Amino acid sequence: MTEPEDVSNGGHLSKPEPRQILSMKSLPVAFILFVFGIMWGVFMHIHVRWLLQWDKEPDRRDFSRETRGQIQGIIFVLIAIMWVGCYAQCIVTPPGGIPDTDEWRYKEGDSNSEVGEDVQHEKKKGGKRRWCKWCHKYKPDRCHHCRVCKVCVLKMDHHCP
C-alpha cells in the first residue's frame, strides 16, 4: 500500500521519505562546513605554513616572519573556534513559536479577538487578526507556518538549517 499524498501542497507531490527530508535539511550545513574546511586548508596549510618556514633549517628561518605566522595561526584558530561554536548554536537553537496557551488558540468565529491587538500590526484585509489554518493559532507579526517543521515560526527571516 502506498503512502497518502501530501495535500498541503495541492496533492501534486507524494509525501517525501523521512530520510530524504533529513538529507535535504543537512545540505546547507554540509556546504557551509565544506567551505569552512577549504578556508582552513588554504589559510593554515599554505599561508601559515609558508610563514612558519617548516621547510628550512631552524637556524636559517626568518624570526619575524615565523613570529608573524605563529600569531596569525593562533588568531585564526581562536576565530575558527568561535565561528564553529556560534554556527553550532544557531543550528541547535529553536527558532521560536507561538505560545501554546488559550489566548493564542483560534476558535472558529472568534477571529476578532482582542488578545495581542495592541502589539499586532499585520491584519487581514477585513481588519481581523491573522491566524494559521494548520496550527489553529493567531499569528503575531512576521510569523509564518513552516511546512518542514510543521509549526508556526516567529521571525521567519531565516529558518531551517
C-alpha positions, 0 to 999 in steps of 0.5 A, a space after each residue: 500500500 502506498 503512502 497518502 499524498 501530501 495535500 498541503 501542497 495541492 496533492 501534486 507531490 507524494 509525501 517525501 521519505 523521512 530520510 530524504 527530508 533529513 538529507 535535504 535539511 543537512 545540505 546547507 550545513 554540509 556546504 557551509 562546513 565544506 567551505 569552512 574546511 577549504 578556508 582552513 586548508 588554504 589559510 593554515 596549510 599554505 599561508 601559515 605554513 609558508 610563514 612558519 618556514 617548516 621547510 628550512 633549517 631552524 637556524 636559517 628561518 626568518 624570526 619575524 616572519 615565523 613570529 608573524 605566522 605563529 600569531 596569525 595561526 593562533 588568531 585564526 584558530 581562536 576565530 575558527 573556534 568561535 565561528 564553529 561554536 556560534 554556527 553550532 548554536 544557531 543550528 541547535 537553537 529553536 527558532 521560536 513559536 507561538 505560545 501554546 496557551 488559550 489566548 493564542 488558540 483560534 476558535 472558529 468565529 472568534 477571529 476578532 479577538 482582542 488578545 495581542 491587538 495592541 502589539 499586532 500590526 499585520 491584519 487581514 484585509 477585513 481588519 481581523 487578526 491573522 491566524 494559521 489554518 494548520 496550527 489553529 493559532 493567531 499569528 503575531 507579526 512576521 510569523 509564518 507556518 513552516 511546512 518542514 517543521 510543521 509549526 508556526 515560526 516567529 521571525 521567519 527571516 531565516 529558518 531551517 538549517 
